[in-house]
């Protein structure tokens, strides 16, 4: 597990996100955290800096590596690097709310999202449940994580 360098970010687009909504990186706002099997990039998560907050998205692991703890490990590293001092926001798939909840994220009303993060889903016209998405938030002091043990308790 490690953060990708600016030169490596295109790998997330070409090797992973080609299978997941054709995501693109922005070198000026994005930090990507990744898992590898040898030299093969197998999973990634993004933290994007918006003018009014940090958004977590683009969490994706190749099918053959799912349910092995890679997404959790990537998220723990992202939280350690990006969420220690700032609140993290996301639009979580409803089926993954428990997964993210185990890392300190909790559901919030859509209007509580920072405007620029909320506006990314304005095409839904306020009906995030219609696309099976729930806004979530994680406060910097919510939990402390240990990359070897996962969630270990409150700070």
LOGUTOR-418070 format. One line per field, with one value per residue: x, y, z of N, C-alpha, C, O in turn; residue in three letters; residue number from 1. Coordinates in nm, 4 decimals, m for minus. Atoms other than C-alpha are relative to their C-alpha. Layout:
<sites>
nxx = (X ...)
nyy = (Y ...)
nzz = (Z ...)
caxx = (X ...)
cayy = (Y ...)
cazz = (Z ...)
cxx = (X ...)
cyy = (Y ...)
czz = (Z ...)
oxx = (X ...)
oyy = (Y ...)
ozz = (Z ...)
aa = (Ala ...)
i = (NUM ...)
</sites>
This chain:
<sites>
nxx = (0.0844 m0.0736 0.0542 m0.0575 m0.0628 0.0697 m0.0316 0.0681 0.1461 0.0636 0.0201 0.1333 0.0948 m0.0190 0.0006 0.1112 0.1228 0.0575 0.1064 0.0827 0.0489 m0.0956 m0.0487 m0.1237 m0.0658 m0.0376 m0.1244 0.0016 0.0903 0.0181 m0.1004 0.0457 m0.0624 0.0144 m0.0487 m0.0702 m0.0386 m0.1247 0.0023 0.1341 0.0914 0.1229 0.1042 m0.0299 0.0991 m0.0403 0.0415 m0.0064 0.0180 0.0925 m0.0176 0.0651 m0.0078 m0.0663 0.0934 m0.0522 0.0763 m0.0821 m0.0494 0.0229 m0.0939 0.0283 0.0891 m0.0667 m0.0656 0.1002 0.0279 m0.1270 m0.0474 m0.0761 0.0715 m0.0118 m0.1378 m0.0180 0.0761 m0.0684 m0.1134 0.0556 0.0461 m0.1192 m0.0711 0.0850 0.1085 m0.0429 0.0254 0.1126 0.1173 0.0114 0.1377 0.0139 0.1295 m0.0204 0.1048 0.0745 m0.0438 m0.1325 0.0044 m0.0561 m0.1445 m0.0562 0.0334 m0.1024 m0.1199 0.0324 0.0916 0.1400 0.0898 0.0407 0.0929 m0.0694 m0.0362 m0.1160 m0.1220 m0.0488 0.0696 m0.0643 0.0128 0.1431 0.0305 m0.0414 0.1139 0.1184 0.0829 0.1011 0.1079 0.0319 0.0475 m0.1155 0.0463 0.0377 m0.1194 m0.0571 m0.1142 0.0264 m0.1121 m0.0605 m0.1004 m0.0890 m0.0701 m0.1399 m0.0193 0.0982 m0.0648 m0.1412 m0.0145 m0.1291 0.0023 m0.0095 0.1150 0.1241 0.0480 m0.0411 0.0673 0.0154 m0.1160)
nyy = (m0.1167 m0.1258 m0.1064 m0.0061 m0.1264 m0.0677 0.0722 0.1301 m0.0130 0.0455 0.1444 0.0226 m0.0159 0.1015 0.1373 0.0283 m0.0747 0.0377 0.0937 m0.0636 m0.1341 m0.0775 m0.1118 m0.0683 m0.0680 m0.1407 m0.0107 m0.1178 0.0156 0.1392 0.0907 0.1378 0.1014 0.1215 0.1317 0.0703 0.1407 m0.0146 m0.1292 m0.0208 m0.0874 0.0786 m0.0772 m0.1425 m0.0915 m0.1382 m0.1107 m0.1218 m0.1272 m0.0980 m0.1282 m0.0018 0.1264 0.1169 0.1050 0.1333 0.0725 0.0821 0.1187 0.1122 0.1121 0.0978 0.1075 0.1185 m0.0340 m0.0481 0.0777 0.0439 m0.1062 m0.1047 m0.1286 m0.0494 m0.0459 m0.1241 m0.1046 m0.0328 m0.0865 m0.1284 m0.0696 m0.0412 m0.1072 m0.1142 m0.0274 m0.0240 m0.1377 m0.0568 0.0835 0.0661 0.0183 0.0924 0.0503 0.1447 0.0921 0.0414 0.1342 m0.0081 m0.0905 0.0674 0.0060 m0.1311 m0.0278 0.0629 m0.0851 m0.1290 m0.0813 0.0115 m0.0655 m0.1380 m0.0500 m0.0548 m0.1419 m0.0152 0.0128 m0.1260 m0.0297 0.0513 0.1459 0.0237 m0.0344 0.1067 0.0889 m0.0838 0.0641 0.0830 m0.0893 0.0272 0.1374 0.0903 0.1373 0.0527 0.0616 0.0825 m0.0695 m0.0734 m0.0846 0.0386 m0.0925 0.0525 m0.1061 0.0375 0.0651 0.1081 0.1240 0.0167 0.1261 0.0671 0.0727 0.1436 0.0510 m0.0670 m0.0995 0.0389 m0.0708 m0.1452 m0.0796)
nzz = (0.0000 m0.0016 0.0820 0.1345 0.0393 0.1105 0.1235 m0.0002 m0.0083 0.1237 m0.0132 m0.0566 0.1115 0.1039 m0.0489 m0.0908 0.0225 0.1288 m0.0377 m0.1021 0.0335 0.0808 m0.0798 0.0405 m0.1109 0.0132 m0.0754 m0.0866 m0.1149 m0.0417 m0.0560 0.0199 m0.0845 0.0798 m0.0412 0.1072 m0.0089 0.0751 0.0693 0.0548 m0.0740 m0.0155 m0.0661 m0.0139 m0.0569 0.0254 m0.0853 0.0825 m0.0703 0.0575 m0.0697 m0.1307 m0.0725 0.0584 0.0414 0.0265 0.1020 0.0886 m0.0698 0.0919 m0.0039 0.1055 m0.0457 m0.0548 m0.1265 m0.0954 m0.1215 m0.0574 m0.0883 0.0688 m0.0044 m0.1377 m0.0213 0.0764 m0.0687 m0.1256 0.0336 0.0425 m0.1208 m0.0752 0.0713 0.0374 m0.0925 m0.1384 m0.0422 0.0753 0.0194 0.1293 0.0470 0.1131 0.0444 m0.0096 0.0429 m0.1181 m0.0389 m0.0627 m0.1157 m0.1174 0.0222 m0.0310 m0.1390 m0.0819 0.0017 m0.0595 0.0806 m0.0396 0.0960 m0.0251 0.1019 0.1165 m0.0150 m0.0880 0.0789 0.0557 0.1254 0.1221 m0.0019 0.0251 0.1388 0.0920 0.0202 0.0229 0.1023 m0.0682 m0.0440 m0.1399 m0.0197 m0.0032 m0.0232 0.1312 0.0605 m0.1072 m0.0570 m0.1236 m0.0431 m0.1273 m0.0510 m0.1044 m0.0716 m0.0235 m0.1290 m0.0124 m0.0424 0.0328 0.0726 0.0017 0.1269 m0.0177 m0.0758 0.0403 m0.0934 m0.1345 m0.1092 0.0034 m0.0416)
caxx = (0.0000 0.1269 0.0389 0.0886 0.3255 0.1980 0.3729 0.1919 m0.1608 m0.2360 m0.2006 m0.5179 m0.7026 m0.5564 m0.5391 m0.8323 m1.0787 m1.1201 m1.3404 m1.5041 m1.6865 m1.3883 m1.2573 m0.9805 m0.7245 m0.6496 m0.2884 m0.3739 m0.6379 m0.6102 m0.4144 m0.4378 m0.3649 m0.3090 m0.2602 m0.0266 0.0254 0.3896 0.4081 0.0418 m0.1881 m0.4931 m0.6803 m0.7066 m0.8901 m0.8872 m0.8990 m0.9788 m0.9360 m1.2330 m1.2408 m1.4611 m1.3639 m1.2034 m1.3924 m1.3176 m1.4208 m1.2953 m1.2493 m1.2039 m1.0374 m1.0086 m1.2669 m1.0197 m0.8738 m1.2016 m1.2979 m0.9338 m0.8995 m0.7363 m1.0075 m1.0002 m0.6208 m0.6249 m0.8942 m0.7059 m0.3974 m0.6055 m0.7658 m0.4265 m0.2802 m0.5788 m0.8251 m0.6153 m0.6777 m0.9645 m1.3156 m1.3638 m1.6854 m1.8139 m2.1108 m2.1174 m2.3062 m2.5799 m2.4594 m2.1158 m2.2341 m2.1473 m1.8004 m1.7321 m1.9106 m1.6509 m1.3901 m1.5695 m1.7900 m2.1540 m2.4557 m2.5442 m2.8217 m2.7240 m2.7394 m2.4639 m2.2122 m1.9825 m2.1368 m1.8749 m1.8934 m2.2741 m2.2824 m2.1019 m2.4292 m2.6643 m2.7864 m2.9844 m3.1977 m3.1799 m3.2698 m2.9465 m3.1422 m3.2636 m2.9062 m2.8387 m2.6015 m2.5843 m2.3732 m2.1308 m1.8825 m1.5841 m1.4561 m1.0784 m1.1159 m1.3702 m1.1386 m0.7738 m0.6670 m0.3828 m0.2879 m0.2283 m0.5388 m0.7922 m1.0054 m0.8659 m1.0681 m1.1524 m0.8879)
cayy = (0.0000 0.3433 0.6781 0.7025 0.9658 1.2203 1.0231 0.7022 0.8442 0.7645 0.3970 0.4247 0.5488 0.2918 m0.0156 0.0230 0.2996 0.1811 m0.0806 0.1725 0.4754 0.5849 0.8097 1.0615 1.2155 1.5809 1.6307 1.9661 1.8318 1.4525 1.2165 0.8466 0.5591 0.2149 m0.1543 m0.3707 m0.7414 m0.7368 m0.4595 m0.4974 m0.2169 m0.3921 m0.1252 0.2487 0.5220 0.8961 1.1978 1.5185 1.8676 2.0906 2.4614 2.3793 2.0261 1.6878 1.4194 1.0484 0.8572 0.6281 0.3393 0.0377 m0.3048 m0.5498 m0.8290 m1.1092 m0.9228 m0.8264 m0.9480 m0.9818 m0.6581 m0.4448 m0.1760 m0.1465 m0.1168 0.1482 0.3445 0.3242 0.4720 0.7448 0.8327 0.8409 1.0703 1.2942 1.2705 1.3317 1.7077 1.7596 1.6259 1.3767 1.3580 1.1006 0.9834 0.6185 0.3427 0.2429 m0.1191 0.0001 0.2252 m0.0338 m0.0773 0.2976 0.3239 0.0867 0.3506 0.6373 0.7684 0.8393 0.9367 1.3049 1.4951 1.6015 1.9763 1.9151 1.8313 2.1166 2.2874 2.1876 1.8221 1.8291 1.9903 1.6920 1.5017 1.7852 1.5773 1.3718 1.6736 1.5874 1.2185 1.0403 0.7371 0.6998 0.6146 0.4168 0.6762 0.8289 1.1294 1.0448 1.2347 1.1465 1.3884 1.4014 1.2917 1.0163 0.7173 0.6271 0.3584 0.1109 m0.0252 m0.3696 m0.3940 m0.1707 0.0464 0.0537 0.3119 0.6696 0.9371)
cazz = (0.0000 m0.0852 m0.2330 m0.6076 m0.7406 m0.9925 m1.2685 m1.1664 m1.1450 m1.5075 m1.4121 m1.2034 m1.5121 m1.7517 m1.5296 m1.2885 m1.3569 m1.7158 m1.5423 m1.3066 m1.4499 m1.6628 m1.3831 m1.4558 m1.2222 m1.1679 m1.0629 m0.9023 m0.6616 m0.6312 m0.4107 m0.4968 m0.2622 m0.4073 m0.3404 m0.5448 m0.6068 m0.7052 m0.9654 m1.0622 m0.9496 m0.8020 m0.6056 m0.5595 m0.3676 m0.4331 m0.2037 m0.3959 m0.2581 m0.3396 m0.2504 0.0489 0.1558 0.0904 m0.1023 m0.1039 m0.4155 m0.6887 m0.4434 m0.6663 m0.6423 m0.9315 m0.9080 m0.8432 m0.5414 m0.3718 m0.0248 0.0748 0.2739 0.0047 m0.0078 0.3722 0.3760 0.1038 0.2882 0.6177 0.4514 0.2849 0.6206 0.7919 0.5257 0.4448 0.7314 1.0414 1.0442 0.8017 0.7590 0.4757 0.2718 0.0257 m0.1744 m0.0650 m0.2403 0.0038 0.0000 0.1252 0.4095 0.6766 0.5256 0.5424 0.8770 1.0205 0.9392 1.1102 0.8283 0.9114 0.6994 0.6693 0.4927 0.1411 0.2281 0.4882 0.2146 0.1108 m0.1920 m0.4496 m0.3418 m0.3352 m0.6806 m0.8364 m0.7987 m0.8949 m1.1902 m0.9332 m0.8444 m0.4739 m0.5218 m0.4254 m0.3051 m0.6638 m0.7613 m0.4384 m0.2927 0.0552 0.1600 0.4411 0.6527 0.8720 1.1339 1.1911 1.5529 1.4762 1.5081 1.5077 1.2641 1.2608 0.9162 1.0652 1.2831 1.1092 1.3314 1.6854 1.8769 1.9518 1.9840)
cxx = (0.0891 m0.0738 0.0696 0.0635 m0.0810 0.0236 m0.0735 m0.1523 m0.0719 m0.0227 m0.1381 m0.1048 0.0072 m0.0163 m0.1197 m0.1278 m0.0589 m0.1169 m0.1043 m0.0286 0.0990 0.0507 0.1293 0.0599 0.0268 0.1217 m0.0001 m0.0841 m0.0023 0.1235 m0.0584 0.0813 m0.0304 0.0534 0.0607 0.0121 0.1248 0.0035 m0.1382 m0.0840 m0.1345 m0.1143 0.0428 m0.1158 0.0541 m0.0520 0.0228 m0.0237 m0.0906 0.0232 m0.0564 0.0013 0.0731 m0.1037 0.0757 m0.0883 0.0952 0.0591 m0.0347 0.1120 m0.0407 m0.0772 0.0725 0.0711 m0.0980 m0.0182 0.1263 0.0619 0.0737 m0.0693 0.0110 0.1403 0.0276 m0.0713 0.0663 0.1187 m0.0486 m0.0448 0.1190 0.0678 m0.0841 m0.0991 0.0398 m0.0410 m0.1193 m0.1127 0.0014 m0.1483 m0.0005 m0.1463 0.0164 m0.1161 m0.0670 0.0459 0.1360 0.0021 0.0573 0.1520 0.0640 m0.0307 0.1014 0.1299 m0.0322 m0.0887 m0.1422 m0.0862 m0.0343 m0.1041 0.0787 0.0360 0.1208 0.1326 0.0488 m0.0579 0.0665 m0.0060 m0.1447 m0.0334 0.0435 m0.1150 m0.1283 m0.0926 m0.1106 m0.1187 m0.0467 m0.0473 0.1173 m0.0418 m0.0409 0.1169 0.0780 0.1262 m0.0440 0.1207 0.0504 0.1128 0.0842 0.0756 0.1440 0.0217 m0.0891 0.0618 0.1471 0.0101 0.1423 0.0013 0.0050 m0.1238 m0.1328 m0.0382 0.0349 m0.0599 m0.0035 0.1274 m0.0362)
cyy = (0.1231 0.1031 m0.0022 0.1362 0.0605 m0.0743 m0.1335 0.0109 m0.0478 m0.1519 m0.0314 0.0098 m0.1181 m0.1441 m0.0344 0.0700 m0.0213 m0.0965 0.0653 0.1452 0.0883 0.1249 0.0567 0.0680 0.1455 0.0196 0.1177 m0.0197 m0.1404 m0.0604 m0.1397 m0.0943 m0.1349 m0.1233 m0.0668 m0.1478 m0.0086 0.1393 0.0345 0.0877 m0.0714 0.0770 0.1434 0.0708 0.1414 0.0917 0.1268 0.1230 0.0908 0.1321 0.0011 m0.1350 m0.1088 m0.1075 m0.1287 m0.0636 m0.0867 m0.1223 m0.1204 m0.1027 m0.0959 m0.1187 m0.1146 0.0257 0.0507 m0.0985 m0.0606 0.1095 0.1137 0.1363 0.0609 0.0554 0.1308 0.1147 0.0404 0.0916 0.1386 0.0814 0.0508 0.1208 0.1253 0.0413 0.0239 0.1378 0.0630 m0.1022 m0.0568 m0.0198 m0.1010 m0.0187 m0.1519 m0.0758 m0.0530 m0.1377 0.0002 0.0893 m0.0648 m0.0092 0.1331 0.0406 m0.0589 0.0775 0.1415 0.0912 m0.0209 0.0767 0.1423 0.0396 0.0647 0.1478 0.0245 m0.0238 0.1390 0.0185 m0.0619 m0.1524 m0.0386 0.0227 m0.1066 m0.0957 0.0788 m0.0586 m0.0859 0.0819 m0.0335 m0.1407 m0.0981 m0.1439 m0.0656 m0.0621 m0.0814 0.0591 0.0755 0.0874 m0.0463 0.0970 m0.0735 0.1163 m0.0436 m0.0737 m0.1222 m0.1285 0.0071 m0.1345 m0.0516 m0.0855 m0.1514 m0.0584 0.0601 0.1047 m0.0437 0.0834 0.1491 0.0687 0.0798)
czz = (0.0000 m0.0844 m0.1351 m0.0225 m0.1148 m0.1316 m0.0110 m0.0081 m0.1246 0.0031 0.0563 m0.1098 m0.0957 0.0479 0.0880 m0.0394 m0.1383 0.0226 0.0908 m0.0377 m0.0744 0.0731 m0.0578 0.1220 m0.0354 0.0899 0.0969 0.1254 0.0605 0.0647 m0.0154 0.0877 m0.0620 0.0708 m0.1223 0.0327 m0.0866 m0.0606 m0.0539 0.0924 0.0087 0.0674 0.0213 0.0709 m0.0173 0.1105 m0.0819 0.0868 m0.0824 0.0725 0.1422 0.0731 m0.0757 m0.0303 m0.0276 m0.1060 m0.0805 0.0673 m0.0864 0.0150 m0.1106 0.0570 0.0689 0.1331 0.1054 0.1144 0.0610 0.0870 m0.0683 0.0061 0.1396 0.0244 m0.0740 0.0711 0.1309 m0.0284 m0.0422 0.1226 0.0806 m0.0643 m0.0214 0.1085 0.1437 0.0499 m0.0689 m0.0122 m0.1416 m0.0318 m0.1132 m0.0351 m0.0048 m0.0627 0.1265 0.0490 0.0703 0.1238 0.1266 m0.0096 0.0393 0.1439 0.0960 0.0048 0.0461 m0.0823 0.0515 m0.0992 0.0433 m0.1053 m0.1148 0.0158 0.0913 m0.0716 m0.0397 m0.1410 m0.1223 m0.0071 m0.0291 m0.1474 m0.1005 m0.0309 m0.0239 m0.1064 0.0612 0.0487 0.1418 0.0293 m0.0044 0.0231 m0.1315 m0.0742 0.1043 0.0603 0.1248 0.0327 0.1370 0.0329 0.1039 0.0606 0.0269 0.1312 0.0187 0.0529 m0.0340 m0.0709 0.0113 m0.1256 0.0154 0.0677 m0.0447 0.1029 0.1408 0.1109 m0.0159 0.0451 0.1228)
oxx = (0.1861 m0.1630 0.1908 0.0126 m0.1627 m0.0678 m0.0940 m0.2198 m0.1840 m0.1108 m0.2024 m0.1977 m0.0958 m0.0594 m0.1559 m0.2296 m0.1736 m0.2075 m0.2059 0.0468 0.0800 0.0606 0.2052 m0.0126 0.0374 0.1101 0.0766 m0.0680 m0.0483 0.2374 m0.1745 0.2035 m0.1425 0.1375 0.0157 0.0202 0.1159 m0.0096 m0.1594 m0.0980 m0.1948 m0.2295 0.1618 m0.2300 0.1748 m0.1618 0.1359 m0.1159 m0.0580 0.0863 m0.0107 m0.0783 0.1095 m0.1885 0.1791 m0.2108 0.2133 0.1612 m0.1517 0.2299 m0.1593 m0.0534 0.0300 0.1174 m0.0567 0.0113 0.1231 0.1758 0.1187 m0.0038 0.0334 0.1550 0.0931 m0.0151 0.0678 0.1405 0.0083 m0.0158 0.1186 0.1126 m0.0309 m0.1399 m0.0472 m0.0758 m0.1610 m0.0902 0.0365 m0.2278 0.1003 m0.2360 0.0679 m0.2320 0.0008 0.0531 0.1731 0.1091 0.1264 0.2221 0.1593 0.0491 0.1291 0.2188 0.0454 m0.1212 m0.1764 m0.0410 m0.0480 m0.1105 0.1836 0.1460 0.1787 0.2383 m0.0328 m0.0771 m0.0018 m0.0110 m0.1702 m0.1092 m0.0098 m0.1141 m0.2375 m0.2114 m0.2078 m0.2207 m0.1665 m0.0892 0.1256 0.0238 m0.0337 0.0975 0.1954 0.2249 m0.1547 0.2337 m0.0286 0.1651 0.0350 0.1486 0.1698 0.1109 m0.0979 0.0134 0.1889 m0.0579 0.2369 m0.0845 m0.0319 m0.1536 m0.2383 0.0484 0.0057 m0.0367 0.0514 0.2036 0.0470)
oyy = (0.1325 0.0704 m0.0222 0.2381 m0.0075 m0.0849 m0.1839 m0.0889 m0.0977 m0.2027 m0.1276 m0.0708 m0.1745 m0.2304 m0.1514 0.0052 0.0166 m0.1059 0.0031 0.2347 0.2098 0.2316 m0.0139 0.1037 0.1828 0.0169 0.1175 0.0547 m0.1573 m0.0326 m0.1632 m0.0835 m0.1598 m0.1163 m0.0470 m0.1863 m0.0139 0.2384 0.1442 0.0583 m0.1034 0.0340 0.1741 0.0251 0.1644 0.0730 0.1586 0.1270 0.1283 0.1329 0.0781 m0.1554 m0.0923 m0.1390 m0.1289 m0.0627 m0.0981 m0.1739 m0.1492 m0.0679 m0.1230 m0.1608 m0.1597 m0.0686 0.0917 m0.2174 m0.1672 0.0965 0.2066 0.2373 0.1812 0.1635 0.2204 0.2233 0.1588 0.1889 0.2395 0.2007 0.1645 0.2115 0.2362 0.1573 0.0303 0.1539 0.1730 m0.2232 0.0126 m0.0520 m0.1203 0.0094 m0.2059 m0.0371 m0.0884 m0.1611 m0.0998 0.1167 0.0023 0.0092 0.1355 0.1098 m0.0004 0.0461 0.2343 0.2010 m0.1297 0.1740 0.1711 m0.0208 0.1253 0.1865 0.1331 0.0012 0.2281 m0.0787 m0.1221 m0.2083 m0.1309 m0.0544 m0.1115 m0.1631 0.0286 m0.0265 m0.1188 0.0262 m0.0360 m0.1680 m0.1816 m0.2356 m0.1877 m0.1440 m0.1127 m0.0116 0.1290 0.0386 m0.0812 0.1676 m0.1632 0.1871 m0.1631 m0.1581 m0.1758 m0.1847 0.0851 m0.2298 0.0248 m0.1724 m0.2237 m0.1770 0.0181 0.1728 m0.1568 0.0518 0.2051 0.0160 0.1540)
ozz = (0.0753 m0.1627 m0.1436 0.0241 m0.1770 m0.2135 m0.1214 m0.0338 m0.1152 m0.0663 0.0142 m0.1150 m0.1328 m0.0285 0.0997 m0.0637 m0.1621 m0.0603 0.1220 0.0003 m0.0791 0.0125 m0.1242 0.2149 m0.1523 0.2124 0.1932 0.2222 0.1734 0.0271 0.0181 0.0978 m0.1061 0.1605 m0.2352 0.1494 m0.2093 0.0113 m0.1057 0.2111 m0.0937 0.0620 0.0279 0.0668 m0.0103 0.1630 m0.1189 0.1682 m0.1950 0.1783 0.2266 0.1648 m0.1921 0.0531 m0.0945 m0.0939 m0.0478 0.0221 m0.1114 0.0216 m0.1293 0.1702 0.1752 0.1972 0.2139 0.1032 0.1225 0.1318 m0.0013 0.0316 0.1530 0.0815 m0.0207 0.0851 0.1646 0.0438 m0.0004 0.1316 0.1279 0.0058 m0.0179 0.1136 0.2306 0.1669 m0.0327 m0.0114 m0.2371 0.0565 m0.1811 0.0443 m0.1027 m0.0481 0.2229 0.1696 0.1316 0.1782 0.2032 0.0900 0.1172 0.2071 0.2007 0.0839 0.0229 m0.0371 0.0978 m0.1595 0.1622 m0.2124 m0.0925 m0.0237 0.0890 m0.0137 m0.0628 m0.2141 m0.2051 m0.1166 m0.1065 m0.2063 m0.2114 m0.1339 0.0031 m0.1096 m0.0068 0.0891 0.1698 0.1417 m0.0945 m0.0265 m0.1453 m0.1641 0.0848 0.0811 0.1306 0.0316 0.2247 m0.0533 0.1724 m0.0088 0.0416 0.1396 0.1291 0.1512 m0.1196 m0.0330 0.0311 m0.1405 m0.0771 0.0532 0.0026 0.1579 0.1797 0.2276 m0.1108 0.1261 0.1749)
aa = (Unk Unk Unk Unk Unk Unk Unk Unk Unk Unk Unk Unk Unk Unk Unk Unk Unk Unk Unk Unk Unk Unk Unk Unk Unk Unk Unk Unk Unk Unk Unk Unk Unk Unk Unk Unk Unk Unk Unk Unk Unk Unk Unk Unk Unk Unk Unk Unk Unk Unk Unk Unk Unk Unk Unk Unk Unk Unk Unk Unk Unk Unk Unk Unk Unk Unk Unk Unk Unk Unk Unk Unk Unk Unk Unk Unk Unk Unk Unk Unk Unk Unk Unk Unk Unk Unk Unk Unk Unk Unk Unk Unk Unk Unk Unk Unk Unk Unk Unk Unk Unk Unk Unk Unk Unk Unk Unk Unk Unk Unk Unk Unk Unk Unk Unk Unk Unk Unk Unk Unk Unk Unk Unk Unk Unk Unk Unk Unk Unk Unk Unk Unk Unk Unk Unk Unk Unk Unk Unk Unk Unk Unk Unk Unk Unk Unk Unk Unk Unk Unk Unk Unk Unk Unk Unk)
i = (1 2 3 4 5 6 7 8 9 10 11 12 13 14 15 16 17 18 19 20 21 22 23 24 25 26 27 28 29 30 31 32 33 34 35 36 37 38 39 40 41 42 43 44 45 46 47 48 49 50 51 52 53 54 55 56 57 58 59 60 61 62 63 64 65 66 67 68 69 70 71 72 73 74 75 76 77 78 79 80 81 82 83 84 85 86 87 88 89 90 91 92 93 94 95 96 97 98 99 100 101 102 103 104 105 106 107 108 109 110 111 112 113 114 115 116 117 118 119 120 121 122 123 124 125 126 127 128 129 130 131 132 133 134 135 136 137 138 139 140 141 142 143 144 145 146 147 148 149 150 151 152 153 154 155)
</sites>
